[in-house]
Amino acid sequence: MGQVFRVEDATSGQALALKVLRPLDADDIDRVRRFQREIQILTRIRHPAVLHILDWGDSAAGLYFVTELVDGEDLKVAIRRRGAWPAAEAAALGATLAEALAAAHAQGVVHRDVKPNNVMIARDGSVRLLDFGLARGAGIDLATLTRTILGTPGYMSPEQFDAHGVDERSDLCASRARPSWRRSCGGRGRVSRRARACSPAGTASFSTPERRRTGPSS
């Protein structure tokens, strides 16, 4: 939905991250709303482990926002490179992520796409939760595709597959019970058959089939 670039502040020389809405999405009302919602959500949450937004607006190039630049790697890459982490280090990372989610939930925000790809580990060891593009928040315009499932199948809670009400518990489910998290602690981890059937890879976005009656009708 968005493209991210490394940029430099013309005045301070500070390296920053610039996220812009892709031109091909500029006419997609749903994607525009999601991009705007991400800006609203990032301005609402203030926590050291949540990506810090600095500026936002609309230019000739389209909608954009500027954040701090996290120089490091995402957790998925880190797990592949390092393998299993020491228990104490994995526990500390999990606690930091839980605190970031608690800060979001305190503001009425549900991330809806918690996964290793959306957790950055900076070179100094600090952690950032990012990519709130699929998040929803209390008091924020939640207009989105009708009966559409959003998320990454291997990390989605059961209620997300049914496009039913999603709350803070969905984020907790994603952050503690999925394959890559378990691998960071030395576990093997498996993706559920249901997740694989829904989408072999990538982020799912598909319509929920109508339910059918299985018993005799009255």
ABEGO torsion letter per residue (X at the ends): XBBBBBBBBAAAGBBBBBBBBBAAAAABAAAAAAAAAAAAAAAABBBAABBBBABBEBBAAEBBBBBBBBBEBBAAAAAAAAEBBBAAAAAAAAAAAAAAAAAAAAAGBBAGABBAAABBBBAAGBBBBBGAAABBBBGBBABBBBGBBBEBAAABBAAAAAGBBBBAAAAAAAAAABAAAAAAAGBAEBBBAAAAAABABEBBBBBBBBBBBABBBX
